[in-house]
Amino acid sequence: MKTLILSLAVSIGLCVAAPGFAQSVGQDAKDAGHDTKTATEKGATKTTSAVKKGYKKSTHGVKKGVNKGADKVADKTSTTR
């Protein structure tokens, strides 16, 4: 008889605790979703910034190269005789 009462008590306890646990699991899933969204936004912002910086550096390097090449060509093709 004691085992029957103990079994019923445990069963009732689990039935009462299950909805509360399920609610916290759902909230944990929502929090994880929000964290993922935030991380994605941060990553996209950092990537965009890095791409812009790389673009500016490469553009500057190309400009320097073009000017340097133009100077070399200008030295070889002077119009004065």
Distance bins in CASP14 RR format, pairs under 12 A and 6 or more apart:
PFRMAT RR
TARGET T0000
AUTHOR 0000-0000-0000
RMODE 2
METHOD distances of the structure
MODEL  1
1 7 0 0 0 0 0 1 0 0 0 0 0
1 8 0 0 0 0 0 1 0 0 0 0 0
2 8 0 0 0 0 0 1 0 0 0 0 0
2 9 0 0 0 0 0 1 0 0 0 0 0
3 9 0 0 0 0 0 1 0 0 0 0 0
3 10 0 0 0 0 0 1 0 0 0 0 0
4 10 0 0 0 0 0 1 0 0 0 0 0
4 11 0 0 0 0 0 1 0 0 0 0 0
5 11 0 0 0 0 0 1 0 0 0 0 0
5 12 0 0 0 0 0 1 0 0 0 0 0
6 12 0 0 0 0 0 1 0 0 0 0 0
6 13 0 0 0 0 0 1 0 0 0 0 0
7 13 0 0 0 0 0 1 0 0 0 0 0
7 14 0 0 0 0 0 1 0 0 0 0 0
8 14 0 0 0 0 0 1 0 0 0 0 0
8 15 0 0 0 0 0 1 0 0 0 0 0
9 15 0 0 0 0 0 1 0 0 0 0 0
9 16 0 0 0 0 0 1 0 0 0 0 0
10 16 0 0 0 0 0 1 0 0 0 0 0
10 17 0 0 0 0 0 1 0 0 0 0 0
11 17 0 0 0 0 0 1 0 0 0 0 0
11 18 0 0 0 0 0 1 0 0 0 0 0
12 18 0 0 0 0 0 1 0 0 0 0 0
13 19 0 0 0 0 0 1 0 0 0 0 0
13 20 0 0 0 0 0 1 0 0 0 0 0
13 21 0 0 0 0 0 1 0 0 0 0 0
14 20 0 0 0 0 0 1 0 0 0 0 0
14 21 0 0 0 0 1 0 0 0 0 0 0
15 21 0 0 0 0 0 1 0 0 0 0 0
15 22 0 0 0 0 0 1 0 0 0 0 0
17 23 0 0 0 0 0 1 0 0 0 0 0
17 24 0 0 0 0 0 1 0 0 0 0 0
18 24 0 0 0 0 0 1 0 0 0 0 0
18 25 0 0 0 0 0 1 0 0 0 0 0
19 25 0 0 0 0 0 1 0 0 0 0 0
19 26 0 0 0 0 0 1 0 0 0 0 0
20 26 0 0 0 0 0 1 0 0 0 0 0
20 27 0 0 0 0 0 1 0 0 0 0 0
21 27 0 0 0 0 0 1 0 0 0 0 0
21 28 0 0 0 0 0 1 0 0 0 0 0
22 28 0 0 0 0 0 1 0 0 0 0 0
22 29 0 0 0 0 0 1 0 0 0 0 0
23 29 0 0 0 0 0 1 0 0 0 0 0
23 30 0 0 0 0 0 1 0 0 0 0 0
24 30 0 0 0 0 0 1 0 0 0 0 0
24 31 0 0 0 0 0 1 0 0 0 0 0
25 31 0 0 0 0 0 1 0 0 0 0 0
25 32 0 0 0 0 0 1 0 0 0 0 0
26 32 0 0 0 0 1 0 0 0 0 0 0
26 33 0 0 0 0 0 1 0 0 0 0 0
27 33 0 0 0 0 0 1 0 0 0 0 0
27 34 0 0 0 0 0 1 0 0 0 0 0
28 34 0 0 0 0 0 1 0 0 0 0 0
28 35 0 0 0 0 0 1 0 0 0 0 0
29 35 0 0 0 0 0 1 0 0 0 0 0
29 36 0 0 0 0 0 1 0 0 0 0 0
30 36 0 0 0 0 0 1 0 0 0 0 0
30 37 0 0 0 0 0 1 0 0 0 0 0
31 37 0 0 0 0 0 1 0 0 0 0 0
31 38 0 0 0 0 0 1 0 0 0 0 0
32 38 0 0 0 0 0 1 0 0 0 0 0
32 39 0 0 0 0 0 1 0 0 0 0 0
33 39 0 0 0 0 1 0 0 0 0 0 0
33 40 0 0 0 0 1 0 0 0 0 0 0
34 40 0 0 0 0 0 1 0 0 0 0 0
34 41 0 0 0 0 0 1 0 0 0 0 0
35 41 0 0 0 0 0 1 0 0 0 0 0
35 42 0 0 0 0 0 1 0 0 0 0 0
36 42 0 0 0 0 0 1 0 0 0 0 0
36 43 0 0 0 0 0 1 0 0 0 0 0
37 43 0 0 0 0 0 1 0 0 0 0 0
37 44 0 0 0 0 0 1 0 0 0 0 0
38 44 0 0 0 0 0 1 0 0 0 0 0
38 45 0 0 0 0 0 1 0 0 0 0 0
39 45 0 0 0 0 0 1 0 0 0 0 0
39 46 0 0 0 0 0 1 0 0 0 0 0
40 46 0 0 0 0 0 1 0 0 0 0 0
40 47 0 0 0 0 0 1 0 0 0 0 0
41 47 0 0 0 0 0 1 0 0 0 0 0
41 48 0 0 0 0 0 1 0 0 0 0 0
42 48 0 0 0 0 0 1 0 0 0 0 0
42 49 0 0 0 0 0 1 0 0 0 0 0
43 49 0 0 0 0 1 0 0 0 0 0 0
43 50 0 0 0 0 1 0 0 0 0 0 0
43 51 0 0 0 0 0 1 0 0 0 0 0
44 50 0 0 0 0 0 1 0 0 0 0 0
44 51 0 0 0 0 0 1 0 0 0 0 0
45 51 0 0 0 0 0 1 0 0 0 0 0
45 52 0 0 0 0 0 1 0 0 0 0 0
46 52 0 0 0 0 0 1 0 0 0 0 0
46 53 0 0 0 0 0 1 0 0 0 0 0
47 53 0 0 0 0 0 1 0 0 0 0 0
47 54 0 0 0 0 0 1 0 0 0 0 0
48 54 0 0 0 0 0 1 0 0 0 0 0
48 55 0 0 0 0 0 1 0 0 0 0 0
49 55 0 0 0 0 0 1 0 0 0 0 0
49 56 0 0 0 0 0 1 0 0 0 0 0
50 56 0 0 0 0 0 1 0 0 0 0 0
50 57 0 0 0 0 0 1 0 0 0 0 0
51 57 0 0 0 0 0 1 0 0 0 0 0
51 58 0 0 0 0 0 1 0 0 0 0 0
52 58 0 0 0 0 0 1 0 0 0 0 0
52 59 0 0 0 0 0 1 0 0 0 0 0
53 59 0 0 0 0 0 1 0 0 0 0 0
53 60 0 0 0 0 0 1 0 0 0 0 0
54 60 0 0 0 0 1 0 0 0 0 0 0
54 61 0 0 0 0 0 1 0 0 0 0 0
54 62 0 0 0 0 0 1 0 0 0 0 0
55 61 0 0 0 0 0 1 0 0 0 0 0
55 62 0 0 0 0 0 1 0 0 0 0 0
56 62 0 0 0 0 0 1 0 0 0 0 0
56 63 0 0 0 0 0 1 0 0 0 0 0
57 63 0 0 0 0 0 1 0 0 0 0 0
57 64 0 0 0 0 0 1 0 0 0 0 0
58 64 0 0 0 0 0 1 0 0 0 0 0
58 65 0 0 0 0 0 1 0 0 0 0 0
59 65 0 0 0 0 0 1 0 0 0 0 0
59 66 0 0 0 0 0 1 0 0 0 0 0
60 66 0 0 0 0 0 1 0 0 0 0 0
60 67 0 0 0 0 0 1 0 0 0 0 0
61 67 0 0 0 0 1 0 0 0 0 0 0
61 68 0 0 0 0 1 0 0 0 0 0 0
62 68 0 0 0 0 0 1 0 0 0 0 0
62 69 0 0 0 0 0 1 0 0 0 0 0
63 69 0 0 0 0 0 1 0 0 0 0 0
63 70 0 0 0 0 0 1 0 0 0 0 0
64 70 0 0 0 0 0 1 0 0 0 0 0
64 71 0 0 0 0 0 1 0 0 0 0 0
65 71 0 0 0 0 1 0 0 0 0 0 0
65 72 0 0 0 0 1 0 0 0 0 0 0
65 73 0 0 0 0 0 1 0 0 0 0 0
66 72 0 0 0 0 0 1 0 0 0 0 0
66 73 0 0 0 0 0 1 0 0 0 0 0
67 73 0 0 0 0 0 1 0 0 0 0 0
67 74 0 0 0 0 0 1 0 0 0 0 0
68 74 0 0 0 0 0 1 0 0 0 0 0
68 75 0 0 0 0 0 1 0 0 0 0 0
69 75 0 0 0 0 1 0 0 0 0 0 0
69 76 0 0 0 0 0 1 0 0 0 0 0
69 77 0 0 0 0 0 1 0 0 0 0 0
70 76 0 0 0 0 0 1 0 0 0 0 0
70 77 0 0 0 0 0 1 0 0 0 0 0
71 77 0 0 0 0 0 1 0 0 0 0 0
71 78 0 0 0 0 0 1 0 0 0 0 0
72 78 0 0 0 0 0 1 0 0 0 0 0
74 80 0 0 0 0 0 1 0 0 0 0 0
END
